[in-house]
C-alpha cells in the first residue's frame, strides 16, 4: 500500500514524495527494501526520459558552482533539473558533510530543481549504492535533466560513466603539468572536458590548457564511434561559456540518440547493474549466514597471522555457505 501511494504522488511531481522515495530505496531495512522494490516496479514505465549527465573533477575545481550556473540556465530553457550529489564519507567516523545544498543555494530554492546530497558510505565509484534507483525516481517525478556529481576524480570513481549518458570532466587551468596528473582512464571516459575558472589572470593559462587537452585527446581511444570528445573553456562563477556547454549537450544527445547509441549504452548499463546487484545481494546473504559467521573470526585471525591465505579462507567460507544454502 505504501508503494502504491508513494508511486502515485511521485508521478504527480510531489517533491516530498520524491524525497521519501529516495530515503526508502536507500534504507537497508529488509521491509523497506521490499517496499522499494515494489515502488521501482510501479514507476519503471515512467523512467528513461531524461538526459543523464555525470560530472567529476578534482576537489576545488568548482563542480557545485558550475552545476548551479548550468542548472539555472537549463531550467530557463524549460527543463526540470535534479542533482544527485554524493559527499565523501569519513573512513574514521563514518560521517559526511552533505554541504551541496548550501553550495547551490540559488538552485536549491528553484521549484524546478531538486538537489539530493547523499553520503557515499563504503561504496567506491564516487556514487552511492542506490544512485541508480534514485536516478529512476527523479525521472518518474518529471525531472528531465539529471546531474550525478561524483566524489573527486580517480580510477575508483569511473562508475558514474556506467550509469549516465554523457560524462563531463572538469579541470583547472594548468597546462601540461596537470595533464600529467590526470588518469588516462578518466580522460578516455570523458565526452566533454571543461576547463573551469577561465577568467581574469587565468584566461591565458586556461586557453593553453584547452589546447593541451585538445591535442592529448587525439592520442586517446574515443569512447564513442559517433562522438569526438571536446574541450571547452568556461567560467562558472562569471557564467561564461555555460550556454555553449548546453548546446554541446544537446548536440551530443541528438547525435548519439539518432545513432541509437544512447539506447544501446543504457541497455549495457542495465545488464552491468543486474550483475552488480546480484554480487552485492549474494555477499550480503553470505555474511548473514550463521555457518559463515561462526567461521569468520577464526579465519580472519588465521589470515592476519599468516597461518593461511585469503584464498583458502575464502573457499572455506563459501563451502560453509553452500552446505546450508
C-alpha positions as CSV (number, residue, x, y, z in Angstrom):
1,X,0.0,0.0,0.0
2,X,2.8,2.3,0.8
3,X,4.5,1.7,-2.5
4,X,1.2,2.4,-4.4
5,X,0.5,5.7,-2.6
6,X,4.1,6.8,-3.0
7,X,4.2,6.0,-6.7
8,X,1.0,7.9,-7.3
9,X,2.3,11.0,-5.5
10,X,5.7,10.7,-7.2
11,X,4.2,10.5,-10.7
12,X,2.3,13.7,-9.9
13,X,5.6,15.5,-9.3
14,X,5.3,15.7,-5.5
15,X,8.7,16.7,-4.2
16,X,8.1,15.4,-0.7
17,X,7.1,12.1,-2.1
18,X,10.4,12.0,-4.1
19,X,12.4,12.7,-1.0
20,X,10.6,9.9,0.9
21,X,11.0,7.5,-2.0
22,X,14.8,8.1,-2.1
23,X,15.0,7.6,1.6
24,X,13.1,4.3,1.2
25,X,15.4,3.0,-1.6
26,X,18.5,4.0,0.4
27,X,17.3,2.1,3.5
28,X,18.9,-1.2,4.4
29,X,15.9,-2.4,6.4
30,X,14.5,-5.6,4.9
31,X,10.9,-4.4,4.9
32,X,11.9,-1.1,3.3
33,X,13.9,-3.0,0.6
34,X,10.8,-5.0,-0.3
35,X,8.7,-1.8,-0.4
36,X,11.4,-0.1,-2.5
37,X,11.3,-3.0,-5.0
38,X,7.5,-2.7,-5.3
39,X,7.9,1.1,-5.8
40,X,10.5,0.7,-8.5
41,X,8.4,-1.8,-10.4
42,X,5.5,0.7,-10.4
43,X,7.5,3.6,-11.7
44,X,9.7,1.9,-14.3
45,X,7.4,2.5,-17.2
46,X,7.7,6.2,-16.5
47,X,11.5,6.4,-16.5
48,X,14.2,6.9,-19.2
49,X,13.0,10.2,-20.5
50,X,15.9,12.3,-19.3
51,X,19.4,13.2,-20.3
52,X,21.7,11.8,-17.6
53,X,24.9,13.8,-17.1
54,X,27.8,12.6,-14.9
55,X,30.1,15.3,-13.6
56,X,33.5,14.7,-12.0
57,X,36.6,16.7,-11.2
58,X,39.2,17.3,-8.5
59,X,38.1,19.0,-5.3
60,X,38.1,22.7,-5.7
61,X,37.5,22.7,-9.4
62,X,34.1,24.3,-9.0
63,X,31.7,21.5,-9.7
64,X,28.9,22.9,-7.4
65,X,29.4,26.4,-8.8
66,X,29.1,25.0,-12.3
67,X,26.0,22.9,-11.6
68,X,24.3,25.9,-10.0
69,X,25.0,28.1,-13.0
70,X,24.4,25.4,-15.6
71,X,21.3,24.1,-13.9
72,X,19.8,27.6,-13.7
73,X,20.4,28.0,-17.5
74,X,18.9,24.6,-18.3
75,X,15.8,25.5,-16.2
76,X,15.5,28.7,-18.2
77,X,15.3,26.6,-21.3
78,X,12.1,24.9,-19.9
79,X,13.6,21.8,-18.3
80,X,13.5,20.4,-14.7
81,X,16.8,19.6,-13.1
82,X,17.7,17.0,-10.5
83,X,21.1,17.0,-8.8
84,X,22.3,13.8,-7.1
85,X,25.4,15.0,-5.2
86,X,27.5,12.4,-3.4
87,X,29.5,13.6,-0.4
88,X,32.6,11.6,0.7
89,X,32.2,9.6,3.9
90,X,34.8,9.6,6.6
91,X,36.6,6.3,6.9
92,X,37.2,7.1,10.6
93,X,33.8,8.5,11.8
94,X,31.5,7.3,9.0
95,X,30.1,10.9,8.8
96,X,29.8,13.1,5.7
97,X,29.3,16.8,5.3
98,X,26.4,16.9,2.9
99,X,27.0,20.5,2.1
100,X,25.9,20.7,-1.6
101,X,22.6,22.4,-0.8
102,X,24.5,25.2,0.9
103,X,26.9,25.5,-2.1
104,X,24.0,25.6,-4.5
105,X,21.8,27.9,-2.6
106,X,20.0,29.6,-5.5
107,X,19.3,26.4,-7.4
108,X,18.0,24.7,-4.2
109,X,15.3,27.4,-4.0
110,X,14.1,26.9,-7.5
111,X,10.8,25.0,-7.8
112,X,12.1,23.2,-11.0
113,X,15.2,21.9,-9.3
114,X,15.7,19.1,-6.8
115,X,19.0,18.5,-5.0
116,X,19.7,15.4,-3.1
117,X,23.0,15.1,-1.3
118,X,23.8,11.6,-0.1
119,X,26.8,10.0,1.8
120,X,29.0,7.8,-0.3
121,X,29.3,5.3,2.6
122,X,31.6,2.4,1.8
123,X,30.8,2.4,-1.9
124,X,33.6,3.1,-4.4
125,X,32.9,4.7,-7.7
126,X,32.1,8.2,-6.3
127,X,28.4,7.3,-6.2
128,X,26.2,5.6,-3.6
129,X,25.0,2.1,-3.9
130,X,21.5,3.3,-4.7
131,X,22.3,6.2,-7.1
132,X,20.8,4.3,-10.0
133,X,17.5,3.8,-8.2
134,X,17.5,7.5,-7.2
135,X,18.0,8.5,-10.8
136,X,15.0,6.5,-11.9
137,X,12.8,8.0,-9.1
138,X,13.8,11.5,-10.3
139,X,12.9,10.7,-13.9
140,X,9.5,9.3,-12.7
141,X,8.9,12.6,-10.9
142,X,9.3,14.6,-14.1
143,X,12.9,15.7,-14.0
144,X,14.4,15.5,-17.5
145,X,17.9,16.7,-16.9
146,X,19.8,14.8,-14.2
147,X,23.3,15.5,-12.9
148,X,25.2,12.9,-10.9
149,X,28.1,14.8,-9.2
150,X,30.8,12.5,-8.0
151,X,33.3,12.5,-5.3
152,X,36.6,13.9,-6.6
153,X,38.3,12.2,-9.6
154,X,40.2,8.9,-9.7
155,X,40.4,5.4,-11.0
156,X,37.8,4.1,-8.5
157,X,35.3,6.8,-9.4
158,X,34.5,5.9,-13.0
159,X,31.3,4.2,-12.0
160,X,29.4,7.4,-12.9
161,X,30.1,6.8,-16.6
162,X,28.4,3.5,-16.3
163,X,25.0,5.0,-15.3
164,X,24.9,8.2,-17.3
165,X,24.6,9.2,-20.9
166,X,27.3,11.8,-21.0
167,X,30.4,12.2,-18.8
168,X,31.7,15.7,-18.1
169,X,35.2,16.1,-16.7
170,X,36.1,19.4,-15.0
171,X,39.7,20.6,-14.8
172,X,41.5,23.7,-13.6
173,X,43.7,25.8,-15.8
174,X,47.1,24.2,-15.5
175,X,48.6,23.2,-18.9
176,X,50.9,20.3,-19.3
177,X,51.8,19.8,-15.6
178,X,48.1,19.0,-14.8
179,X,47.9,16.8,-17.9
180,X,50.5,14.5,-16.4
181,X,48.4,14.2,-13.2
182,X,45.2,13.1,-14.9
183,X,44.5,9.4,-15.1
184,X,44.4,8.2,-18.7
185,X,41.2,6.1,-17.9
186,X,39.3,9.2,-16.7
187,X,40.3,11.0,-19.9
188,X,39.1,8.2,-22.1
189,X,35.7,8.3,-20.4
190,X,35.2,12.0,-20.9
191,X,32.7,13.1,-23.6
192,X,33.3,16.8,-22.7
193,X,36.2,18.3,-20.8
194,X,35.5,21.7,-19.2
195,X,38.4,23.9,-18.1
196,X,36.8,26.0,-15.4
197,X,37.9,29.3,-13.8
198,X,38.8,30.6,-17.3
199,X,38.7,34.3,-16.4
200,X,40.9,37.2,-15.3
201,X,44.5,36.4,-14.8
202,X,43.8,32.7,-15.5
203,X,42.4,33.3,-19.0
204,X,45.7,32.9,-20.9
205,X,46.6,29.8,-18.9
206,X,43.1,28.4,-19.5
207,X,43.5,28.8,-23.2
208,X,46.8,26.9,-23.2
209,X,45.2,24.2,-21.1
210,X,42.4,23.8,-23.6
211,X,44.9,23.5,-26.5
212,X,46.9,20.9,-24.5
213,X,43.9,18.7,-23.8
214,X,42.6,19.0,-27.4
215,X,46.0,17.7,-28.5
216,X,46.0,15.0,-25.9
217,X,42.6,13.7,-27.0
218,X,43.9,12.8,-30.4
219,X,46.1,10.2,-28.8
220,X,43.3,8.5,-26.8
221,X,40.8,5.9,-28.0
222,X,37.4,7.6,-28.4
223,X,34.7,6.4,-26.1
224,X,32.1,6.6,-28.8
225,X,32.3,5.8,-32.5
226,X,29.9,8.7,-33.2
227,X,31.3,11.4,-31.0
228,X,34.7,13.0,-30.6
229,X,35.3,14.3,-27.1
230,X,35.7,18.1,-26.9
231,X,37.4,20.6,-24.6
232,X,35.7,23.9,-23.7
233,X,36.8,26.8,-21.5
234,X,34.2,28.1,-19.0
235,X,33.9,30.3,-16.0
236,X,31.0,29.1,-13.9
237,X,31.5,32.0,-11.5
238,X,31.2,34.6,-14.3
239,X,28.6,32.5,-16.2
240,X,30.8,32.4,-19.3
241,X,30.5,29.5,-21.7
242,X,27.6,28.0,-19.8
243,X,25.2,28.4,-22.8
244,X,27.8,26.8,-25.1
245,X,28.0,23.7,-22.8
246,X,24.3,23.2,-23.0
247,X,24.5,23.5,-26.8
248,X,27.1,20.8,-26.8
249,X,25.0,18.6,-24.6
250,X,22.0,18.9,-26.9
251,X,24.2,18.2,-29.9
252,X,25.6,15.1,-28.2
253,X,22.1,13.8,-27.3
254,X,20.9,14.3,-30.8
255,X,23.9,12.7,-32.5
256,X,24.1,9.7,-30.2
257,X,20.3,9.4,-30.0
258,X,19.9,9.3,-33.7
259,X,22.7,6.7,-34.0
260,X,20.9,4.5,-31.3
261,X,24.0,4.7,-29.1
262,X,22.3,6.1,-26.0
263,X,19.8,3.3,-26.1
264,X,22.4,0.6,-26.6
265,X,24.6,2.2,-23.9
266,X,21.7,2.2,-21.4
267,X,21.0,-1.5,-22.2
268,X,24.6,-2.4,-21.4
269,X,24.4,-0.3,-18.2
270,X,21.3,-2.2,-17.1
271,X,23.0,-5.5,-17.7
272,X,26.0,-4.4,-15.7
273,X,23.7,-3.2,-13.0
274,X,22.0,-6.6,-12.8
275,X,25.2,-8.4,-12.1
276,X,26.4,-5.8,-9.7
277,X,23.2,-6.1,-7.7
278,X,23.5,-9.9,-7.8
279,X,27.0,-9.8,-6.4
280,X,26.0,-7.3,-3.7
281,X,23.0,-9.4,-2.7
282,X,25.0,-12.7,-2.6
283,X,27.7,-11.1,-0.5
284,X,25.1,-9.7,2.0
285,X,23.5,-13.1,2.2
286,X,26.8,-14.8,2.7
287,X,27.8,-12.5,5.6
288,X,24.5,-13.1,7.3
289,X,24.7,-16.9,7.1
290,X,25.1,-18.5,10.6
291,X,27.6,-21.1,9.4
292,X,29.7,-18.4,7.8
293,X,29.5,-16.2,10.9
294,X,30.9,-19.0,13.1
295,X,34.0,-19.2,10.9
296,X,34.7,-15.6,10.3
297,X,36.6,-14.7,13.4
298,X,39.0,-17.7,13.4
299,X,39.6,-17.5,9.7
300,X,40.2,-13.7,9.8
301,X,42.7,-14.3,12.7
302,X,44.5,-17.1,10.7
303,X,44.7,-14.8,7.7
304,X,46.1,-11.9,9.7
305,X,48.6,-14.1,11.4
306,X,49.8,-15.6,8.2
307,X,48.7,-19.1,9.0
308,X,46.5,-19.4,5.9
309,X,46.0,-17.5,2.7
310,X,42.9,-15.3,2.0
311,X,42.2,-17.6,-1.0
312,X,41.9,-20.7,1.2
313,X,40.0,-18.9,3.9
314,X,37.5,-17.5,1.3
315,X,37.0,-21.0,-0.1
316,X,36.1,-22.3,3.4
317,X,33.6,-19.5,3.9
318,X,32.0,-20.3,0.5
319,X,31.9,-24.0,1.2
320,X,30.2,-23.4,4.6
321,X,27.6,-21.2,2.9
322,X,26.9,-23.7,0.2
323,X,26.3,-26.5,2.7
324,X,23.4,-24.6,4.3
325,X,22.0,-23.0,1.2
